[in-house]
Amino acid sequence: MNLQLFSKFKVRTKLNVIFVFLMIFFSNNYDVFSQKKDFIVVLDAGHGGKDPGKVGYKNSKEKEIALNIVLHVGKLLEKEPNVKVVYTRKTDVFVDLWERGRIANKADADLFVSVHCNAHSSQALGSETWVLGTHANRQNFEVAKAENSVILLEEDYKTNYKGFDPNSPESVIGLTLMQEEYLDQSIQLASIVQDGFTNTLKRKNRGVKQAGFVVLHQTYMPSILIETGFLTNKTEGTFLNSKVGQEKFSESIYKGIVKYFNQLSLNSVANEEIDEQPKEQPKEVKSVEKNIQFKVQIAAGKRKLATKSYNFKGLKNVERVKFGKIYRYYLGNTSDFTEINKVKKQANSKGYTTAFIVAFKNGKKISIDDVFK
C-alpha cells in the first residue's frame, strides 16, 4: 500500500506514535498480554447526543439502544476477574470518532467493541459484525460511508481528519494500514460474536465483513463493529427496542468476549512447564520403551474449558488433565517421537508457539530427559 495514503491521517501525539510501534511489535505475542494485570475491554456505544444514528420502528433510536446494550455488557464483564471495562460514553452525549479511538489507545486496551443498529428502506433483517478492511464491494463501502459520515457533525473535522473524505473510496482504503496487524484477531473475535448471534439468538446471519470504518481505524488493538439488527424491520426493531431483546444481545456479546479471552489465555503455556524441556531434543528417536507415550502440551491454566475445537483454534482431540489447581491441555498420544514432532509442528502452525513435548510412563508424567537417556 502507498504510504502516502497513510500520511494523510494525523497521529495526534508523539506518545501515540511510540505506542503504535510497540503494539505492532508485540501484536502476536500473547505472553505480553498475559503479563498485564487486567484484560482491558473498551465498549463503544455508537452515536449519541446530537447524533441519533438510525431511527426505526416506533421512533426507536440507535443511540439509545446501543448505549443500553453496552452498559449491560459492561455490567456483566465487570464481574469477571482480571477484566477491566472502559466506556467511550455512559450517557447520551456526542463523542467524536477520533476521541473514541483515543480513549481506547490511552487505556492500552486489549479489545475495542463498537455497538450499532442497522436500518434499511426494506424489511431487511439480521445481524452482522464488521472489522476494518478494504471494502470488498460497493455495498460494503456504502455501509462504511454511512457510519463515517458522522464526522461531518464534529467541530473542526477537516483538521482532525486531514485529507480524509468519507465519500471517497480512495480515502477509505488508506484507513486499513494500521489495523492490518490486528486483522486476524479482529476476525477471530468477530466470528465468535457472530456465531453467538446466529446459534444462540437465532438471528439471521449476515456474516463477518470488512469495510473502512473510521472509528476502527483510530484504534491500535483488535477491534470490531457490531450491527445488532435492523430497527426498520417491524419484528427485529421491536425486539431491539425491548428490554428483553437488549439484554439478550448484551449477554451474547459478553459471552463472545469471554470466549475470545479464554482462547487468548490458552496461547500462553505455564512458564514453569517450559523449564522441564531438555535444552535440545533429538529430531527423532529410533526406539523407546513400549510403555512410554508422548504428548504435546499446548496450554495450561486455572480455567476449565471444554475440549471443543473452537476453543483451540480448530485443533481436535485435545485432552484435558487436572494437576492440582491447574488444567493442562494436551494434543496427540503416541510412542513415536517422530510422529509427536509432527503434532507439535501442527500446534505451532495454529499459533501455539510455546507448545512442547512431554512424556508419560505407565500413565505417570516423567522427565523427557530420562527418555532420551
C-alpha positions in Angstrom: 0.0 0.0 0.0 1.3 3.5 -0.8 2.4 5.1 2.5 1.4 8.5 1.2 -2.2 7.4 1.8 -1.4 6.8 5.4 0.3 10.1 5.8 -3.0 11.8 5.2 -4.2 10.7 8.6 -3.0 12.6 11.6 -1.3 10.8 14.5 -2.2 13.0 17.4 0.7 12.8 19.8 4.3 11.5 19.9 3.2 9.1 22.6 0.7 7.6 20.2 3.4 7.1 17.6 5.6 5.2 20.1 2.6 3.2 21.2 1.7 2.2 17.7 5.1 0.7 17.0 5.2 -1.1 20.4 1.8 -2.6 19.7 2.8 -3.7 16.2 5.9 -5.4 17.6 4.0 -7.2 20.3 0.7 -7.8 18.5 1.2 -11.5 18.1 3.0 -12.1 21.4 0.2 -13.2 23.8 2.7 -13.6 26.7 2.9 -9.8 26.7 -0.9 -9.6 27.2 -0.8 -12.3 29.8 1.6 -10.3 32.0 -0.8 -7.4 32.2 -2.8 -7.2 35.4 -6.1 -6.6 33.7 -7.5 -7.5 30.3 -8.9 -4.2 29.2 -12.1 -4.0 27.0 -13.3 -0.7 25.6 -17.0 -0.7 24.9 -18.2 1.9 22.5 -21.9 2.8 22.2 -22.4 4.2 18.7 -23.7 7.7 18.0 -25.2 9.8 20.9 -26.2 13.3 21.8 -27.0 15.4 18.6 -26.4 12.3 16.5 -29.3 9.8 17.0 -27.9 7.3 14.5 -30.6 5.2 12.8 -34.2 5.8 13.6 -36.5 2.9 13.2 -39.8 1.3 14.0 -41.9 3.4 16.5 -39.2 6.1 16.6 -36.7 3.8 18.2 -33.2 5.4 18.2 -29.9 3.7 17.6 -28.0 5.8 20.1 -30.3 4.8 22.9 -30.4 1.0 22.1 -26.6 0.9 21.6 -26.0 2.6 24.9 -28.4 0.2 26.8 -26.6 -2.8 25.3 -23.1 -1.5 26.0 -23.9 -0.7 29.6 -25.3 -4.1 30.2 -22.4 -5.8 28.5 -20.1 -3.8 30.8 -22.0 -4.8 33.9 -21.6 -8.4 33.0 -17.9 -8.1 32.1 -17.1 -6.2 35.3 -18.0 -9.3 37.3 -15.2 -11.3 35.5 -11.8 -11.5 37.3 -8.9 -9.7 35.7 -11.2 -7.8 33.2 -11.4 -4.0 33.2 -14.1 -2.2 31.3 -13.7 1.3 29.8 -16.6 3.1 28.1 -16.4 5.8 25.4 -19.7 7.1 26.7 -22.1 6.2 29.5 -24.7 8.8 28.9 -26.5 10.4 25.9 -23.6 12.6 24.7 -21.9 13.1 21.4 -18.4 11.8 21.2 -16.1 12.4 18.2 -14.9 9.3 16.4 -11.2 10.2 16.9 -11.9 10.7 20.6 -13.4 7.2 20.9 -10.2 5.8 19.5 -8.1 8.0 21.8 -9.9 6.6 24.8 -9.1 3.1 23.8 -5.4 3.8 23.0 -4.9 5.8 26.2 -6.3 2.8 28.2 -3.9 0.5 26.4 -6.9 -1.7 25.7 -6.8 -5.3 24.5 -10.2 -5.0 22.7 -12.4 -2.4 21.2 -16.0 -3.3 20.6 -18.4 -0.8 19.0 -22.1 -1.5 19.1 -24.6 -0.2 16.5 -28.0 -0.9 14.9 -28.9 -1.1 11.2 -31.6 0.4 9.1 -32.9 -0.1 5.5 -35.8 1.1 3.3 -36.9 -2.5 3.0 -37.8 -5.1 5.7 -34.2 -6.4 5.8 -33.1 -8.1 9.0 -30.2 -9.9 10.6 -27.0 -9.3 12.5 -23.5 -8.7 11.1 -20.1 -8.0 12.6 -17.5 -5.8 10.9 -13.7 -5.5 11.0 -11.6 -2.8 9.4 -10.6 -3.7 5.8 -10.7 -2.5 2.3 -14.3 -2.6 1.1 -14.8 -5.7 -1.0 -17.7 -4.2 -3.0 -19.8 -1.1 -3.4 -22.3 -2.2 -0.9 -19.7 -2.6 1.9 -18.4 0.9 1.0 -21.8 2.4 1.4 -22.2 0.8 4.9 -18.9 2.3 6.0 -19.7 5.6 4.3 -23.0 5.9 6.3 -21.2 5.3 9.6 -18.2 7.6 8.7 -20.5 10.5 7.8 -20.9 11.3 11.5 -17.5 13.1 11.3 -19.3 15.9 9.5 -21.1 16.7 12.7 -17.8 17.2 14.6 -16.3 20.6 15.1 -13.1 21.2 13.1 -13.4 17.8 11.4 -11.3 19.0 8.4 -8.3 19.3 10.8 -9.0 16.2 12.9 -9.3 14.0 9.7 -6.9 15.9 7.4 -7.1 14.5 3.9 -10.0 12.1 4.7 -13.2 12.3 2.7 -15.9 9.9 3.9 -17.4 9.9 0.4 -14.2 8.8 -1.3 -13.3 5.1 -1.7 -9.6 6.0 -2.0 -9.7 7.6 1.4 -11.3 4.6 2.9 -8.6 2.3 1.5 -6.0 4.3 3.3 -7.6 3.5 6.7 -6.5 -0.1 6.7 -2.8 0.3 7.1 -2.5 0.5 10.9 -5.1 -2.2 11.6 -3.6 -4.8 9.3 -1.5 -6.1 12.3 -4.7 -7.0 14.2 -6.9 -8.3 11.4 -6.6 -12.0 12.3 -7.5 -11.3 15.9 -10.3 -8.9 15.0 -11.8 -11.6 12.7 -11.4 -14.2 15.4 -13.5 -12.1 17.8 -16.0 -11.1 15.1 -16.5 -14.7 14.2 -17.1 -15.7 17.8 -19.7 -12.9 18.3 -21.4 -13.6 15.0 -21.7 -17.3 15.9 -23.4 -16.4 19.1 -26.0 -14.2 17.3 -26.7 -17.0 14.8 -26.7 -20.1 17.0 -27.9 -18.7 20.3 -30.1 -15.7 19.5 -31.3 -17.3 16.2 -30.7 -14.1 14.3 -30.3 -14.2 10.5 -26.6 -14.5 9.9 -25.4 -11.6 7.6 -21.8 -12.7 8.2 -18.4 -11.2 9.2 -17.5 -8.4 6.8 -14.8 -5.9 6.2 -15.1 -2.2 5.4 -13.3 1.1 6.2 -14.8 2.4 9.4 -13.1 5.5 10.8 -13.8 4.5 14.4 -12.0 1.2 14.0 -9.1 2.9 12.2 -8.4 5.1 15.2 -7.7 2.1 17.5 -4.4 0.2 17.9 -5.8 -3.2 19.1 -8.2 -5.9 17.8 -11.4 -4.1 17.1 -14.9 -4.9 15.8 -18.1 -3.0 15.0 -21.4 -4.9 15.6 -24.6 -4.2 13.7 -27.0 -5.9 16.1 -30.1 -5.8 13.8 -32.4 -3.6 11.8 -34.5 -1.1 13.6 -36.6 -0.6 10.5 -37.8 -4.2 10.5 -41.1 -4.4 12.4 -40.2 -7.7 14.3 -36.5 -7.1 14.8 -36.9 -3.4 15.6 -39.5 -4.2 18.3 -37.1 -6.9 19.7 -34.2 -4.5 19.8 -36.2 -1.7 21.4 -37.3 -4.0 24.2 -35.5 -4.6 27.5 -35.5 -8.4 26.9 -34.0 -8.0 23.4 -31.3 -5.7 24.6 -30.4 -8.0 27.5 -30.2 -11.0 25.2 -27.9 -9.2 22.7 -25.8 -8.0 25.7 -25.4 -11.5 27.1 -24.4 -12.8 23.7 -21.8 -10.1 23.2 -20.5 -10.7 26.7 -20.2 -14.4 26.2 -18.3 -13.8 22.9 -15.8 -11.5 24.6 -15.2 -14.0 27.4 -14.8 -16.9 24.9 -12.2 -14.8 23.0 -10.4 -14.0 26.2 -10.3 -17.7 27.1 -8.8 -18.5 23.7 -6.1 -15.9 24.2 -5.3 -17.3 27.6 -4.6 -20.7 26.1 -1.9 -19.3 23.8 0.4 -18.9 26.8 1.7 -22.1 28.4 2.6 -22.1 32.1 6.3 -20.9 32.3 7.3 -23.5 34.9 6.3 -26.2 32.5 8.7 -24.9 29.8 11.6 -25.4 32.2 11.0 -29.1 32.1 12.0 -29.3 28.4 15.6 -30.5 27.7 17.8 -27.9 26.1 18.0 -29.9 22.9 15.5 -32.5 21.8 16.6 -35.0 19.1 14.7 -34.8 15.9 13.9 -38.5 16.0 14.3 -41.3 18.5 14.9 -44.8 17.0 13.3 -46.6 19.8 11.8 -46.1 23.3 10.2 -48.4 25.8 6.8 -49.6 24.8 5.2 -48.1 27.9 6.4 -44.6 27.0 3.8 -42.2 25.5 4.5 -38.7 24.1 2.0 -35.8 24.1 2.2 -32.1 23.2 1.2 -29.7 25.9 -0.4 -26.7 24.2 -1.7 -24.8 27.2 -2.2 -24.7 30.9 -4.3 -22.5 33.2 -6.9 -22.4 36.0 -9.8 -22.2 33.6 -11.6 -25.4 32.9 -12.5 -25.3 29.2 -14.5 -27.7 27.1 -12.1 -29.6 24.8 -14.0 -28.5 21.7 -12.1 -27.5 18.6 -13.5 -23.9 18.6 -11.6 -23.4 22.0 -8.3 -24.5 20.5 -8.2 -22.8 17.1 -9.6 -25.7 15.3 -7.4 -28.4 16.9 -9.3 -31.6 17.5 -8.9 -34.4 20.1 -7.5 -32.2 22.8 -7.1 -33.9 26.1 -7.7 -32.0 29.4 -5.9 -33.2 32.6 -6.1 -31.6 36.0 -2.9 -31.3 38.1 -3.6 -29.7 41.4 -5.4 -26.4 40.6 -4.1 -26.3 37.1 -5.6 -27.7 33.9 -3.2 -28.9 31.3 -4.3 -29.4 27.7 -2.6 -32.0 25.5 -2.6 -32.9 21.9 -1.6 -36.3 20.5 -0.7 -39.6 22.2 2.0 -41.8 20.6 5.2 -43.7 21.4 6.6 -42.5 18.0 8.8 -39.4 18.7 8.9 -38.5 15.0 5.1 -38.5 14.9 4.8 -36.4 18.0 7.1 -33.8 16.5 4.7 -33.5 13.6 1.9 -32.9 16.1 4.0 -30.2 17.8 4.5 -28.5 14.4 0.8 -28.6 13.8 0.2 -26.9 17.1 2.9 -24.3 16.3 1.2 -23.6 13.0 -2.1 -22.8 14.8 -0.3 -20.2 16.9 0.7 -22.3 20.0 4.3 -21.2 19.6 5.3 -22.3 23.2 3.8 -25.8 22.8 6.2 -28.6 23.9 6.5 -32.3 24.1 6.0 -34.2 27.3 6.5 -37.9 28.2 4.5 -40.4 30.3 5.5 -43.8 31.6 2.7 -46.1 32.6 0.4 -43.1 32.7 2.7 -41.1 35.0 4.4 -37.9 33.8 8.2 -38.2 33.7 11.1 -36.0 32.6 11.6 -36.2 28.9 15.4 -36.1 29.6 15.1 -39.6 31.1 13.5 -40.9 27.9 16.4 -39.5 25.8 19.0 -41.1 28.1 
